[in-house]
Amino acid sequence: MRSTTFWRIVRSKSTEEFEPAPYVLTLLNTLLWLYYGVTKPDGLLIATVNGFGAVMETIYVVLFLVYAADHATRVKTAKLVAVLDIGFFGIVFMATTFAIDGLDMKIMIIGLICACLSVFMYGSPLAAVRAVIASRSVEYMPFFLSFFLFLNGAVWATYALLDRDIFLGVPNGIGCFLGGIQLVIYAIYMNRRVVDSQSSEEAASTSLLSSDSSRHGQNDISYNV
């Protein structure tokens, strides 16, 4: 869960090696879906859920800016927010509000943009997969983030089927699939981390025993002399 991740960041006062991209993209995604829900005549549920999500993601991004591990990370996060959450969303809002006539056309364009961004949002945590594979550790790919991405995709895909909303159905179906892949990777390398830690402990114990044996051998030699 993201709240767990950010409690860790607040306690340590550092974002450590957590990537800002997933949080910035999720904020943009919730803003666009909020706009889609407000524009669509029967989109109250979509607007309500994503309105709450936009508020929460804004808080998360602010915390990420405050507790950035270094200046470079803070600058990177600020640039992403400026370009995506402010710039891109502003362009979409202005273009669809003033340059496009007809409600159906406006809904279709906003829906297409939301669908594309949702796929990127669901795929953004995959950036951590390379680090997981390289380090054989899932420390920086939180389980609850992957789990709730999978669950979120499954729930919204089911709702989209019932509502016959292709703009919701396609990206959330893909998101459910990608979330499932992350969960599989987590399961594989979580077990690998346990094995590696056990191996490290065994190696340390062996080293300690060897050191003790060496000391005893030296003492025996000194006694014989």
Disulfide bonds with the S-S distance in Angstrom:
none
